[in-house]
Amino acid sequence: MSAPVAVPTREATSLTTINEECAVSLYIKTLQQAVARQAEAKGAAPPNLKLRQRLEAWHSSLPLASRNRPFAMSELEKALGVAGRFLSAVLIEAGWTRKRRWQGTAHYYRFWLPPGGGTLD
């Protein structure tokens, strides 16, 4: 005859799962704290701050005549080498505004206006 096999109960399985989730959560928090400490030790600025500084440096390097005009997202992406999905949050933080110029009933062009007076006209 074979020995009886212990079948895990529902409570035992739930406790094991909860303990594993807590351990994983604690591990992730520990890793995040280690990354933050390393960034502080290196004196690294947050990625958005670096991108915002690049945006401001690029925009201020433009001639005054072309500085206060609408900019297409593709133009900003090309100038800064960053995808628009990352750039839009930085533009909003920097005070840029998003506008649309409608053409007819169904088509429009999206533009970004710099802070301090860009116009669509």
Contact map, one row per residue, 1 for C-alpha under 8 A:
1110000000000000000000000000000000000000000000000000000000000000000000000000000000000000000000000000000000000000000000000
1111000000000000000000000000000000000000000000000000000000000000000000000000000000000000000000000000000000000000000000000
1111100000000000000000000000000000000000000000000000000000000000000000000000000000000000000000000000000000000000000000000
0111110000000000000000000000000000000000000000000000000000000000000000000000000000000000000000000000000000000000000000000
0011111000000000000000000000000000000000000000000000000000000000000000000000000000000000000000000000000000000000000000000
0001111100000000000000000000000000000000000000000000000000000000000000000000000000000000000000000000000000000000000000000
0000111110000000000000000000000000000000000000000000000000000000000000000000000000000000000000000000000000000000000000000
0000011111011000000000000000000000000000000000000000000000000000000000000000000000000000000000000000000000000000000000000
0000001111111000000000000000000000000000000000000000000000000000000000000000000000000000000000000000000000000000000000000
0000000111111100000000000000000000000000000000000000000000000000000000000000000000000000000000000000000000000000000000000
0000000011111110000000000000000000000000000000000000000000000000000000000000000000000000000000000000000000000000000000000
0000000111111111000000000000000000000000000000000000000000000000000000000000000000000000000000000000000000000000000000000
0000000111111111100000000000000000000000000000000000000000000000000000000000000000000000000000000000000000000000000000000
0000000001111111110000000000000000000000000000000000000000000000000000000000000000000000000000000000000000000000000000000
0000000000111111111000000000000000000000000000000000000000000000000000000000000000000000000000000000000000000000000000000
0000000000011111111100000000000000000000000000000000000000000000000000000000000000000000000000000000000000000000000000000
0000000000001111111110000000000000000000000000000000000000000000000000000000000000000000000000000000000000000000000000000
0000000000000111111111000000000000000000000000000000000000000000000000000000000000000000000000000000000000000000000000000
0000000000000011111111100000000000000000000000000000000000000000000000000000000000000000000000000000000000000000000000000
0000000000000001111111110000000000000000000000000000000000000000000000000000000000000000000000000000000000000000000000000
0000000000000000111111111000000000000000000000000000000000000000000000000000000000000000000000000000000000000000000000000
0000000000000000011111111100000000000000000000000000000000000000000000000000000000000000000000000000000000000000000000000
0000000000000000001111111110000000000000000000000000000000000000000000000000000000000000000000000000000000000000000000000
0000000000000000000111111111000000000000000000000000000000000000000000000000000000000000000000000000000000000000000000000
0000000000000000000011111111100000000000000000000000000000000000000000000000000000000000000000000000000000000000000000000
0000000000000000000001111111110000000000000000000000000000000000000000000000000000000000000000000000000000000000000000000
0000000000000000000000111111111000000000000000000000000000000000000000000000000000000000000000000000000000000000000000000
0000000000000000000000011111111100000000000000000000000000000000000000000000000000000000000000000000000000000000000000000
0000000000000000000000001111111110000000000000000000000000000000000000000000000000000000000000000000000000000000000000000
0000000000000000000000000111111111000000000000000000000000000000000000000000000000000000000000000000000000000000000000000
0000000000000000000000000011111111100000000000000000000000000000000000000000000000000000000000000000000000000000000000000
0000000000000000000000000001111111110000000000000000000000000000000000000000000000000000000000000000000000000000000000000
0000000000000000000000000000111111111000000000000000000000000000000000000000000000000000000000000000000000000000000000000
0000000000000000000000000000011111111100000000000000000000000000000000000000000000000000000000000000000000000000000000000
0000000000000000000000000000001111111110000000000000000000000000000000000000000000000000000000000000000000000000000000000
0000000000000000000000000000000111111111000000000000000000000000000000000000000000000000000000000000000000000000000000000
0000000000000000000000000000000011111111100000000000000000000000000000000000000000000000000000000000000000000000000000000
0000000000000000000000000000000001111111110000000000000000000000000000000000000000000000000000000000000000000000000000000
0000000000000000000000000000000000111111111110000000000000000000000000000000000000000000000000000000000000000000000000000
0000000000000000000000000000000000011111111100000000000000000000000000000000000000000000000000000000000000000000000000000
0000000000000000000000000000000000001111111100000000000000000000000000000000000000000000000000000000000000000000000000000
0000000000000000000000000000000000000111111100000000000000000000000000000000000000000000000000000000000000000000000000000
0000000000000000000000000000000000000011111110000000000000000000000000000000000000000000000000000000000000000000000000000
0000000000000000000000000000000000000011111111000000000000000000000000000000000000000000000000000000000000000000000000000
0000000000000000000000000000000000000010001111101100000000000000000000000000000000000000000000000000000000000000000000000
0000000000000000000000000000000000000000000111111100000000000000000000000000000000000000000000000000000000000000000000000
0000000000000000000000000000000000000000000011111110000000000000000000000000000000000000000000000000000000000000000000000
0000000000000000000000000000000000000000000001111111000000000000000000000000000000000000010000000000000000000000000000000
0000000000000000000000000000000000000000000011111111100000000000000000000000000000000000000000000000000000000000000000000
0000000000000000000000000000000000000000000011111111110000000000000000000000000000000000000000000000000000000000000000000
0000000000000000000000000000000000000000000000111111111000000000000000000000000000000010010000000000000000000000000000000
0000000000000000000000000000000000000000000000011111111100000000000000000000000000000000011001000000000000000000000000000
0000000000000000000000000000000000000000000000001111111110000000000000000000000000000000000000000000000000000000000000000
0000000000000000000000000000000000000000000000000111111111000000000000000000000100000000000000000000000000000000000000000
0000000000000000000000000000000000000000000000000011111111100000000000000000000100000000000000000000000000000000000000000
0000000000000000000000000000000000000000000000000001111111110000000000000000000000000000000000000000000000000000000000000
0000000000000000000000000000000000000000000000000000111111111000000000000000000000000000000000000000000000000000000000000
0000000000000000000000000000000000000000000000000000011111111100000000000000001100000000000000000000000000000000000000000
0000000000000000000000000000000000000000000000000000001111111100001000000000000000000000000000000000000000000000000000000
0000000000000000000000000000000000000000000000000000000111111110001000000000000000000000000000000000000000000000000000000
0000000000000000000000000000000000000000000000000000000011111110000000000000000000000000000000000000000000000000000000000
0000000000000000000000000000000000000000000000000000000001111111011000000000000000000000000000000000000000000000000000000
0000000000000000000000000000000000000000000000000000000000011111111000000000000000000000000000000000000000000000000000000
0000000000000000000000000000000000000000000000000000000000000111111100000000000000000000000000000000000000000000000000000
0000000000000000000000000000000000000000000000000000000000000011111100000000000000000000000000000000000000000000000000000
0000000000000000000000000000000000000000000000000000000000000111111110000000000000000000000000000000000000000000000000000
0000000000000000000000000000000000000000000000000000000000110111111110000000000000000000000000000000000000000000010000000
0000000000000000000000000000000000000000000000000000000000000001111111000000000000000000000000000000000000000000110111100
0000000000000000000000000000000000000000000000000000000000000000011111100000000000000000000000000000000000000000110001110
0000000000000000000000000000000000000000000000000000000000000000000111110000000000000000000000000000000000000011110001110
0000000000000000000000000000000000000000000000000000000000000000000011111011000000000000000000000000000000000011100000000
0000000000000000000000000000000000000000000000000000000000000000000001111111000000000000000000000000000000000111000000000
0000000000000000000000000000000000000000000000000000000000000000000000111111100000010000000000000000000000000111000000000
0000000000000000000000000000000000000000000000000000000000000000000000011111110000010000000000000000000000000000000000000
0000000000000000000000000000000000000000000000000000000000000000000000111111111000000000000000000000000000000000000000000
0000000000000000000000000000000000000000000000000000000000000000000000111111111100000000000000000000000000000000000000000
0000000000000000000000000000000000000000000000000000000000000000000000001111111111110010000000000000000000000000000000000
0000000000000000000000000000000000000000000000000000000000000000000000000111111111000000000000000000000000000000000000000
0000000000000000000000000000000000000000000000000000000001000000000000000011111110000000000000000000000000000000000000000
0000000000000000000000000000000000000000000000000000011001000000000000000001111111000000000000000000000000000000000000000
0000000000000000000000000000000000000000000000000000000000000000000000000000111111100000000000000000000000000000000000000
0000000000000000000000000000000000000000000000000000000000000000000000000000110111110110000000000000000000000000000000000
0000000000000000000000000000000000000000000000000000000000000000000000000000100011111110000000000000000000000000000000000
0000000000000000000000000000000000000000000000000000000000000000000000001100100001111111000000000000000000000000000000000
0000000000000000000000000000000000000000000000000000000000000000000000000000000000111111100000000000000000000000000000000
0000000000000000000000000000000000000000000000000000000000000000000000000000000001111111110000000000000000000000000000000
0000000000000000000000000000000000000000000000000010000000000000000000000000100001111111111000000000000000000000000000000
0000000000000000000000000000000000000000000000000000000000000000000000000000000000011111111100000000000000000000000000000
0000000000000000000000000000000000000000000000000000000000000000000000000000000000001111111110000000000000000000000000000
0000000000000000000000000000000000000000000000010011000000000000000000000000000000000111111111000000000000000000000000000
0000000000000000000000000000000000000000000000000001000000000000000000000000000000000011111111111000000000000000000000000
0000000000000000000000000000000000000000000000000000000000000000000000000000000000000001111111111000000000000000000000000
0000000000000000000000000000000000000000000000000000000000000000000000000000000000000000111111110000000000000000000000000
0000000000000000000000000000000000000000000000000001000000000000000000000000000000000000011111110000000000000000001000000
0000000000000000000000000000000000000000000000000000000000000000000000000000000000000000001111111000000000000000011000000
0000000000000000000000000000000000000000000000000000000000000000000000000000000000000000001111111100000000000001111000000
0000000000000000000000000000000000000000000000000000000000000000000000000000000000000000001100111110000000000001111000000
0000000000000000000000000000000000000000000000000000000000000000000000000000000000000000000000011111000000000111100000000
0000000000000000000000000000000000000000000000000000000000000000000000000000000000000000000000001111100000000111100000000
0000000000000000000000000000000000000000000000000000000000000000000000000000000000000000000000000111110000011110000000000
0000000000000000000000000000000000000000000000000000000000000000000000000000000000000000000000000011111000011110000000010
0000000000000000000000000000000000000000000000000000000000000000000000000000000000000000000000000001111111111000000000000
0000000000000000000000000000000000000000000000000000000000000000000000000000000000000000000000000000111111111000000000000
0000000000000000000000000000000000000000000000000000000000000000000000000000000000000000000000000000011111110000000000000
0000000000000000000000000000000000000000000000000000000000000000000000000000000000000000000000000000011111100000000000000
0000000000000000000000000000000000000000000000000000000000000000000000000000000000000000000000000000011111110000000000000
0000000000000000000000000000000000000000000000000000000000000000000000000000000000000000000000000000011111111000000000000
0000000000000000000000000000000000000000000000000000000000000000000000000000000000000000000000000001111101111100000000000
0000000000000000000000000000000000000000000000000000000000000000000000000000000000000000000000000001111000111110000000000
0000000000000000000000000000000000000000000000000000000000000000000000011000000000000000000000000111100000011111000000000
0000000000000000000000000000000000000000000000000000000000000000000001111000000000000000000000000111100000001111100000000
0000000000000000000000000000000000000000000000000000000000000000000001111000000000000000000000011110000000000111110000000
0000000000000000000000000000000000000000000000000000000000000000000111100000000000000000000000011110000000000011111011110
0000000000000000000000000000000000000000000000000000000000000000001111000000000000000000000000111000000000000001111111000
0000000000000000000000000000000000000000000000000000000000000000000000000000000000000000000001111000000000000000111111000
0000000000000000000000000000000000000000000000000000000000000000000100000000000000000000000000000000000000000000011111000
0000000000000000000000000000000000000000000000000000000000000000000100000000000000000000000000000000000000000000111111100
0000000000000000000000000000000000000000000000000000000000000000000111000000000000000000000000000000000000000000111111110
0000000000000000000000000000000000000000000000000000000000000000000111000000000000000000000000000000000000000000100011111
0000000000000000000000000000000000000000000000000000000000000000000011000000000000000000000000000000100000000000100001111
0000000000000000000000000000000000000000000000000000000000000000000000000000000000000000000000000000000000000000000000111
